[in-house]
Amino acid sequence: MQLTGGSVDVCAALRSSAITFAAALFGAIPLLGLPDKGTPAPPVDSLQLLQAPTGAKADWGSLKGKIVILDFWATWCSPCVASLPHLNQLVGSLDPAKFQFISVDDEDLTAVESFLAKKKMSGWVGVDATGSVLAWYGIKSRPTTVIVDGNGKIAAVTEIDSVSADELQAVAEGKSAMFKPVMEIATSSGSSSAGSPSNALFAISLSKAATAAKQSQINHSPTGTDYLGTGADSLFTSAFDVFHDRYVLIDPMPEGLYDLRTNFVDVPKSVMDSAVRQAVLSALHLQIQPKTVTKSAYILRATGASKQLLSPSASTRKVKRGSWRGGYLLMNGTMDDLAYVLATGLENPVVNETGIEGNFDARFKIEGRDLDSANAVLRSTLGLELVQGDQETSITVFEVSKQEGSKSASATKPQQ
């Protein structure tokens, strides 16, 4: 589908100044993308280590035999901070003699130390002052996690939230483990390759990608962003603010991969977002409609484990909150914000009666929308619980469903 006439914030591209400086120090640094599985891991010995034993070294000779988890993060990266409880849990559950976690940040040393004074981050922290390590690993968005096996070879490139202790144990035992791949992000100075007329105000092209296409994102500022080799779910979340607008998917998305290319010239952002959203809905044969739900509210309460398990926020950025297909995110939010997030995901009103003040980070997943499933996760991860109340309350969600009578999106030929 092509229209001739949303951008989604990604937790940050690699800073060009850091790359330039690193290139000046170490010569040409390859920026060809993330390392491939089975290839030797690039060097990390330039990292300045924090929270490591005296005399500890970050080089592959010293780390030989250990499974090394390199978690690329930043203090300003909301998903990175929200993932800290999971990172800390992983570090605490694995044998330090066999596994080494190194969280790599390229910010100023003072900024990292100030963050660590407020927020717990288990494992070693490596400050990449020159930006050379991020450059060697092709890190253009965060969070990104690189897992290196005991022989110093790349075992996987993924995200820390997708990593489990069992999968890491499998790597240590030489077994196969399936890790969720990350999206590769590149920046280009050229315009979109949508093939649109050069004098068009904007152009959007959405077409089927090859079955084995690698997922990637190309930022060609200021004319737009291309999402290539992307599944329908990711395509939809790139076009819509699912964390704010409370979208609830009630019908399976079309299968297969897609290429979305955009090219905008002096077009207001509101027009850009609207055009991209309409293109995605039309090409995938989807529709959105509001739905009001009136139910007895759940009451959110604290338990004796709340103080121990809740993670106070160290972020100075604005609140981020929302849920999408069982995933829940709270960044620098209050308990009222958490109640909003739970109401969105569970499709049931939630009233905050925790009595807890302050701002917190949380990122978790709940399978199902029933009270028991929610409590199993809330009690173990946050020290909170939901109880059934008597108060009748209404909330509004947005349903995403297939257009009636439409053909499968995968069978639709590209249109112009």
C-alpha positions as a Python dict, from the first residue, in 0.01 Angstrom:
ca = {
    (1, 'M'): (0, 0, 0),
    (2, 'Q'): (137, 345, -84),
    (3, 'L'): (-7, 684, 5),
    (4, 'T'): (131, 1005, -148),
    (5, 'G'): (8, 1324, -9),
    (6, 'G'): (423, 859, 1429),
    (7, 'S'): (715, 832, 1500),
    (8, 'V'): (791, 620, 1810),
    (9, 'D'): (1062, 721, 2054),
    (10, 'V'): (1339, 460, 2072),
    (11, 'C'): (1563, 468, 2376),
    (12, 'A'): (1831, 653, 2196),
    (13, 'A'): (2072, 628, 1914),
    (14, 'L'): (2446, 621, 1965),
    (15, 'R'): (2581, 973, 2012),
    (16, 'S'): (2779, 1083, 1708),
    (17, 'S'): (3027, 1280, 1915),
    (18, 'A'): (3125, 969, 2111),
    (19, 'I'): (3176, 773, 1789),
    (20, 'T'): (3389, 1047, 1638),
    (21, 'F'): (3609, 1068, 1947),
    (22, 'A'): (3648, 691, 1966),
    (23, 'A'): (3738, 674, 1598),
    (24, 'A'): (4006, 937, 1651),
    (25, 'L'): (4158, 735, 1936),
    (26, 'F'): (4135, 383, 1797),
    (27, 'G'): (4114, 432, 1424),
    (28, 'A'): (3817, 335, 1210),
    (29, 'I'): (3549, 168, 1421),
    (30, 'P'): (3307, -56, 1232),
    (31, 'L'): (2946, 62, 1253),
    (32, 'L'): (2795, -216, 1047),
    (33, 'G'): (2542, -327, 1304),
    (34, 'L'): (2509, -567, 1593),
    (35, 'P'): (2755, -858, 1613),
    (36, 'D'): (2651, -1192, 1464),
    (37, 'K'): (2605, -1506, 1670),
    (38, 'G'): (2917, -1721, 1682),
    (39, 'T'): (3161, -1439, 1604),
    (40, 'P'): (3436, -1331, 1850),
    (41, 'A'): (3318, -1066, 2094),
    (42, 'P'): (3478, -722, 2038),
    (43, 'P'): (3708, -595, 2316),
    (44, 'V'): (3570, -441, 2636),
    (45, 'D'): (3899, -375, 2818),
    (46, 'S'): (3863, 5, 2784),
    (47, 'L'): (3570, 7, 3028),
    (48, 'Q'): (3617, 177, 3363),
    (49, 'L'): (3469, -68, 3611),
    (50, 'L'): (3249, 27, 3905),
    (51, 'Q'): (3118, -214, 4170),
    (52, 'A'): (3390, -465, 4073),
    (53, 'P'): (3650, -624, 4305),
    (54, 'T'): (3986, -449, 4331),
    (55, 'G'): (4207, -557, 4042),
    (56, 'A'): (3919, -693, 3836),
    (57, 'K'): (3967, -669, 3459),
    (58, 'A'): (3714, -656, 3177),
    (59, 'D'): (3905, -849, 2912),
    (60, 'W'): (3825, -1180, 2751),
    (61, 'G'): (4137, -1346, 2890),
    (62, 'S'): (4034, -1273, 3248),
    (63, 'L'): (3669, -1359, 3181),
    (64, 'K'): (3737, -1683, 2991),
    (65, 'G'): (3511, -1965, 3103),
    (66, 'K'): (3238, -1731, 3227),
    (67, 'I'): (2912, -1644, 3055),
    (68, 'V'): (2927, -1263, 3026),
    (69, 'I'): (2608, -1060, 2997),
    (70, 'L'): (2679, -713, 2856),
    (71, 'D'): (2373, -496, 2921),
    (72, 'F'): (2396, -164, 2733),
    (73, 'W'): (2192, 97, 2920),
    (74, 'A'): (2178, 466, 3022),
    (75, 'T'): (2048, 660, 3320),
    (76, 'W'): (1808, 848, 3090),
    (77, 'C'): (1672, 531, 2927),
    (78, 'S'): (1327, 467, 3078),
    (79, 'P'): (1296, 97, 2978),
    (80, 'C'): (1652, 36, 3107),
    (81, 'V'): (1568, 173, 3451),
    (82, 'A'): (1235, -8, 3459),
    (83, 'S'): (1420, -335, 3386),
    (84, 'L'): (1652, -307, 3687),
    (85, 'P'): (1443, -531, 3918),
    (86, 'H'): (1465, -811, 3659),
    (87, 'L'): (1839, -755, 3612),
    (88, 'N'): (1897, -764, 3988),
    (89, 'Q'): (1692, -1081, 4016),
    (90, 'L'): (1897, -1251, 3745),
    (91, 'V'): (2228, -1153, 3906),
    (92, 'G'): (2112, -1279, 4245),
    (93, 'S'): (1990, -1614, 4111),
    (94, 'L'): (2303, -1717, 3917),
    (95, 'D'): (2644, -1841, 4035),
    (96, 'P'): (2892, -1548, 4017),
    (97, 'A'): (3169, -1797, 3951),
    (98, 'K'): (3003, -1890, 3621),
    (99, 'F'): (2825, -1569, 3516),
    (100, 'Q'): (2939, -1208, 3500),
    (101, 'F'): (2699, -919, 3440),
    (102, 'I'): (2846, -592, 3313),
    (103, 'S'): (2609, -296, 3259),
    (104, 'V'): (2772, -64, 3004),
    (105, 'D'): (2693, 309, 2987),
    (106, 'D'): (2872, 581, 2787),
    (107, 'E'): (2767, 874, 3007),
    (108, 'D'): (2991, 1085, 3226),
    (109, 'L'): (3137, 896, 3523),
    (110, 'T'): (2984, 1143, 3770),
    (111, 'A'): (2635, 1093, 3627),
    (112, 'V'): (2665, 715, 3652),
    (113, 'E'): (2799, 727, 4009),
    (114, 'S'): (2520, 965, 4112),
    (115, 'F'): (2261, 726, 3967),
    (116, 'L'): (2412, 423, 4143),
    (117, 'A'): (2403, 608, 4475),
    (118, 'K'): (2023, 627, 4443),
    (119, 'K'): (1939, 307, 4261),
    (120, 'K'): (2047, -54, 4310),
    (121, 'M'): (2209, -216, 4008),
    (122, 'S'): (2364, -557, 4073),
    (123, 'G'): (2677, -676, 3897),
    (124, 'W'): (2961, -471, 3755),
    (125, 'V'): (2902, -137, 3585),
    (126, 'G'): (3133, -39, 3298),
    (127, 'V'): (3170, 327, 3200),
    (128, 'D'): (3253, 357, 2829),
    (129, 'A'): (3411, 704, 2842),
    (130, 'T'): (3524, 703, 2478),
    (131, 'G'): (3216, 537, 2332),
    (132, 'S'): (3442, 281, 2164),
    (133, 'V'): (3276, -26, 2317),
    (134, 'L'): (2928, 83, 2208),
    (135, 'A'): (3068, 155, 1862),
    (136, 'W'): (3240, -183, 1831),
    (137, 'Y'): (2917, -360, 1928),
    (138, 'G'): (2703, -147, 1695),
    (139, 'I'): (2477, -30, 1978),
    (140, 'K'): (2233, 229, 1846),
    (141, 'S'): (1943, 177, 2086),
    (142, 'R'): (1907, 84, 2448),
    (143, 'P'): (1836, -141, 2625),
    (144, 'T'): (2036, -395, 2425),
    (145, 'T'): (2191, -706, 2580),
    (146, 'V'): (2480, -904, 2432),
    (147, 'I'): (2550, -1252, 2574),
    (148, 'V'): (2902, -1388, 2534),
    (149, 'D'): (2982, -1755, 2593),
    (150, 'G'): (3274, -1899, 2789),
    (151, 'N'): (3496, -1896, 2480),
    (152, 'G'): (3447, -1525, 2415),
    (153, 'K'): (3203, -1569, 2126),
    (154, 'I'): (2864, -1403, 2075),
    (155, 'A'): (2583, -1630, 2195),
    (156, 'A'): (2291, -1389, 2147),
    (157, 'V'): (2188, -1025, 2106),
    (158, 'T'): (1861, -954, 2285),
    (159, 'E'): (1701, -741, 2561),
    (160, 'I'): (1749, -802, 2932),
    (161, 'D'): (1374, -833, 2994),
    (162, 'S'): (1366, -1129, 2753),
    (163, 'V'): (1649, -1314, 2929),
    (164, 'S'): (1576, -1586, 3184),
    (165, 'A'): (1808, -1765, 3426),
    (166, 'D'): (1722, -2099, 3261),
    (167, 'E'): (1832, -1969, 2919),
    (168, 'L'): (2163, -1846, 3060),
    (169, 'Q'): (2217, -2181, 3230),
    (170, 'A'): (2158, -2348, 2894),
    (171, 'V'): (2432, -2134, 2736),
    (172, 'A'): (2669, -2229, 3020),
    (173, 'E'): (2596, -2598, 2957),
    (174, 'G'): (2654, -2563, 2583),
    (175, 'K'): (2289, -2617, 2500),
    (176, 'S'): (2076, -2427, 2251),
    (177, 'A'): (1874, -2134, 2388),
    (178, 'M'): (1627, -1917, 2200),
    (179, 'F'): (1656, -1546, 2282),
    (180, 'K'): (1425, -1278, 2149),
    (181, 'P'): (1620, -1073, 1889),
    (182, 'V'): (1644, -696, 1914),
    (183, 'M'): (1559, -449, 1643),
    (184, 'E'): (1860, -313, 1460),
    (185, 'I'): (1856, 65, 1422),
    (186, 'A'): (2055, 268, 1172),
    (187, 'T'): (2074, 638, 1091),
    (188, 'S'): (2097, 764, 736),
    (189, 'S'): (2142, 1115, 599),
    (190, 'G'): (1946, 1028, 288),
    (191, 'S'): (1573, 1034, 230),
    (192, 'S'): (1337, 741, 243),
    (193, 'S'): (1363, 474, -23),
    (194, 'A'): (988, 472, -71),
    (195, 'G'): (1034, 557, -437),
    (196, 'S'): (799, 854, -418),
    (197, 'P'): (810, 1159, -646),
    (198, 'S'): (1069, 1410, -526),
    (199, 'N'): (812, 1691, -509),
    (200, 'A'): (561, 1498, -293),
    (201, 'L'): (464, 1650, 41),
    (202, 'F'): (486, 1303, 189),
    (203, 'A'): (490, 939, 85),
    (204, 'I'): (415, 620, 277),
    (205, 'S'): (483, 273, 144),
    (206, 'L'): (374, -45, 326),
    (207, 'S'): (450, -378, 164),
    (208, 'K'): (527, -741, 245),
    (209, 'A'): (889, -821, 336),
    (210, 'A'): (1081, -1137, 261),
    (211, 'T'): (1009, -1425, 500),
    (212, 'A'): (1365, -1424, 637),
    (213, 'A'): (1406, -1044, 642),
    (214, 'K'): (1601, -906, 938),
    (215, 'Q'): (1414, -658, 1153),
    (216, 'S'): (1569, -312, 1132),
    (217, 'Q'): (1485, 53, 1176),
    (218, 'I'): (1638, 327, 961),
    (219, 'N'): (1616, 685, 1085),
    (220, 'H'): (1663, 930, 797),
    (221, 'S'): (1599, 1255, 979),
    (222, 'P'): (1432, 1491, 911),
    (223, 'T'): (1224, 1308, 649),
    (224, 'G'): (1110, 1011, 858),
    (225, 'T'): (1181, 657, 977),
    (226, 'D'): (1161, 322, 796),
    (227, 'Y'): (1064, -1, 975),
    (228, 'L'): (1185, -302, 778),
    (229, 'G'): (1125, -673, 832),
    (230, 'T'): (873, -590, 1104),
    (231, 'G'): (586, -805, 1228),
    (232, 'A'): (233, -666, 1237),
    (233, 'D'): (240, -634, 1618),
    (234, 'S'): (557, -423, 1615),
    (235, 'L'): (430, -223, 1319),
    (236, 'F'): (113, -138, 1510),
    (237, 'T'): (296, -36, 1829),
    (238, 'S'): (532, 182, 1621),
    (239, 'A'): (237, 371, 1475),
    (240, 'F'): (18, 398, 1785),
    (241, 'D'): (88, 510, 2141),
    (242, 'V'): (-35, 188, 2298),
    (243, 'F'): (105, 277, 2640),
    (244, 'H'): (-107, 592, 2663),
    (245, 'D'): (-420, 518, 2460),
    (246, 'R'): (-499, 179, 2616),
    (247, 'Y'): (-535, -31, 2305),
    (248, 'V'): (-661, -385, 2357),
    (249, 'L'): (-597, -632, 2076),
    (250, 'I'): (-890, -872, 2044),
    (251, 'D'): (-808, -1037, 1712),
    (252, 'P'): (-479, -1197, 1598),
    (253, 'M'): (-263, -978, 1378),
    (254, 'P'): (-181, -1089, 1022),
    (255, 'E'): (121, -1317, 994),
    (256, 'G'): (438, -1235, 805),
    (257, 'L'): (680, -943, 796),
    (258, 'Y'): (632, -595, 653),
    (259, 'D'): (834, -297, 528),
    (260, 'L'): (703, 47, 623),
    (261, 'R'): (881, 339, 453),
    (262, 'T'): (800, 706, 507),
    (263, 'N'): (917, 1027, 350),
    (264, 'F'): (790, 1363, 482),
    (265, 'V'): (889, 1714, 376),
    (266, 'D'): (784, 2005, 601),
    (267, 'V'): (477, 1815, 725),
    (268, 'P'): (345, 1879, 1080),
    (269, 'K'): (398, 1586, 1316),
    (270, 'S'): (25, 1552, 1379),
    (271, 'V'): (-32, 1503, 1005),
    (272, 'M'): (257, 1255, 983),
    (273, 'D'): (123, 1047, 1272),
    (274, 'S'): (-230, 1047, 1135),
    (275, 'A'): (-115, 941, 787),
    (276, 'V'): (103, 657, 916),
    (277, 'R'): (-173, 528, 1143),
    (278, 'Q'): (-428, 530, 862),
    (279, 'A'): (-184, 348, 633),
    (280, 'V'): (-121, 76, 893),
    (281, 'L'): (-491, 29, 968),
    (282, 'S'): (-583, 17, 599),
    (283, 'A'): (-305, -221, 493),
    (284, 'L'): (-358, -462, 783),
    (285, 'H'): (-738, -438, 751),
    (286, 'L'): (-783, -324, 1110),
    (287, 'Q'): (-1022, -87, 1284),
    (288, 'I'): (-1026, 82, 1624),
    (289, 'Q'): (-1331, 156, 1833),
    (290, 'P'): (-1376, 275, 2193),
    (291, 'K'): (-1542, 52, 2451),
    (292, 'T'): (-1669, 156, 2794),
    (293, 'V'): (-1644, -108, 3068),
    (294, 'T'): (-1837, -79, 3397),
    (295, 'K'): (-1733, -325, 3667),
    (296, 'S'): (-1675, -353, 4040),
    (297, 'A'): (-1337, -193, 4107),
    (298, 'Y'): (-1031, -379, 4230),
    (299, 'I'): (-860, -230, 4535),
    (300, 'L'): (-480, -199, 4514),
    (301, 'R'): (-322, -259, 4855),
    (302, 'A'): (25, -294, 5004),
    (303, 'T'): (159, -608, 5175),
    (304, 'G'): (441, -658, 5422),
    (305, 'A'): (685, -705, 5131),
    (306, 'S'): (608, -371, 4962),
    (307, 'K'): (900, -175, 5109),
    (308, 'Q'): (1145, -446, 5017),
    (309, 'L'): (1024, -511, 4662),
    (310, 'L'): (913, -169, 4531),
    (311, 'S'): (1181, 5, 4329),
    (312, 'P'): (1196, 385, 4389),
    (313, 'S'): (1258, 576, 4068),
    (314, 'A'): (1587, 755, 4009),
    (315, 'S'): (1460, 910, 3685),
    (316, 'T'): (1398, 1281, 3641),
    (317, 'R'): (1198, 1229, 3322),
    (318, 'K'): (822, 1253, 3288),
    (319, 'V'): (595, 964, 3382),
    (320, 'K'): (563, 674, 3139),
    (321, 'R'): (286, 424, 3199),
    (322, 'G'): (80, 173, 3008),
    (323, 'S'): (8, -188, 2919),
    (324, 'W'): (15, -384, 2597),
    (325, 'R'): (-78, -749, 2548),
    (326, 'G'): (11, -857, 2901),
    (327, 'G'): (314, -630, 2941),
    (328, 'Y'): (299, -353, 3203),
    (329, 'L'): (529, -50, 3229),
    (330, 'L'): (559, 218, 3498),
    (331, 'M'): (842, 471, 3484),
    (332, 'N'): (876, 743, 3749),
    (333, 'G'): (510, 694, 3841),
    (334, 'T'): (303, 699, 4159),
    (335, 'M'): (77, 427, 4295),
    (336, 'D'): (-211, 612, 4127),
    (337, 'D'): (-25, 571, 3796),
    (338, 'L'): (22, 201, 3868),
    (339, 'A'): (-352, 168, 3938),
    (340, 'Y'): (-415, 329, 3596),
    (341, 'V'): (-178, 83, 3428),
    (342, 'L'): (-344, -215, 3593),
    (343, 'A'): (-691, -88, 3505),
    (344, 'T'): (-582, -62, 3143),
    (345, 'G'): (-434, -409, 3118),
    (346, 'L'): (-691, -593, 3327),
    (347, 'E'): (-983, -403, 3169),
    (348, 'N'): (-1120, -342, 3516),
    (349, 'P'): (-1125, -26, 3731),
    (350, 'V'): (-851, -18, 3999),
    (351, 'V'): (-855, 211, 4305),
    (352, 'N'): (-527, 290, 4484),
    (353, 'E'): (-549, 232, 4859),
    (354, 'T'): (-184, 146, 4921),
    (355, 'G'): (-108, 463, 5116),
    (356, 'I'): (240, 457, 4959),
    (357, 'E'): (392, 789, 4855),
    (358, 'G'): (672, 852, 4605),
    (359, 'N'): (756, 757, 4248),
    (360, 'F'): (852, 409, 4134),
    (361, 'D'): (966, 201, 3836),
    (362, 'A'): (812, -132, 3743),
    (363, 'R'): (806, -358, 3440),
    (364, 'F'): (631, -694, 3450),
    (365, 'K'): (412, -932, 3253),
    (366, 'I'): (77, -1086, 3355),
    (367, 'E'): (-65, -1382, 3164),
    (368, 'G'): (-442, -1338, 3156),
    (369, 'R'): (-669, -1068, 3295),
    (370, 'D'): (-808, -1246, 3602),
    (371, 'L'): (-745, -1146, 3964),
    (372, 'D'): (-546, -1458, 4056),
    (373, 'S'): (-302, -1418, 3765),
    (374, 'A'): (-248, -1052, 3851),
    (375, 'N'): (-188, -1118, 4220),
    (376, 'A'): (59, -1398, 4153),
    (377, 'V'): (281, -1143, 3976),
    (378, 'L'): (210, -835, 4190),
    (379, 'R'): (284, -1008, 4520),
    (380, 'S'): (613, -1160, 4404),
    (381, 'T'): (749, -860, 4212),
    (382, 'L'): (609, -550, 4387),
    (383, 'G'): (472, -668, 4721),
    (384, 'L'): (124, -546, 4625),
    (385, 'E'): (-211, -715, 4582),
    (386, 'L'): (-556, -658, 4436),
    (387, 'V'): (-877, -736, 4624),
    (388, 'Q'): (-1232, -725, 4493),
    (389, 'G'): (-1421, -410, 4590),
    (390, 'D'): (-1787, -309, 4578),
    (391, 'Q'): (-1756, 28, 4402),
    (392, 'E'): (-1894, 35, 4045),
    (393, 'T'): (-1661, 231, 3813),
    (394, 'S'): (-1629, 282, 3437),
    (395, 'I'): (-1316, 289, 3221),
    (396, 'T'): (-1274, 331, 2845),
    (397, 'V'): (-1047, 111, 2635),
    (398, 'F'): (-992, 94, 2260),
    (399, 'E'): (-1048, -235, 2083),
    (400, 'V'): (-840, -323, 1779),
    (401, 'S'): (-1007, -575, 1550),
    (402, 'K'): (-1014, -681, 1186),
    (403, 'Q'): (-1246, -499, 951),
    (404, 'E'): (-1549, -712, 877),
    (405, 'G'): (-1552, -869, 533),
    (406, 'S'): (-1187, -783, 463),
    (407, 'K'): (-946, -1021, 298),
    (408, 'S'): (-633, -1137, 477),
    (409, 'A'): (-366, -869, 480),
    (410, 'S'): (-108, -1124, 379),
    (411, 'A'): (-300, -1192, 59),
    (412, 'T'): (-339, -828, -35),
    (413, 'K'): (-110, -700, -308),
    (414, 'P'): (70, -367, -253),
    (415, 'Q'): (-143, -78, -374),
    (416, 'Q'): (-56, 271, -491),
}
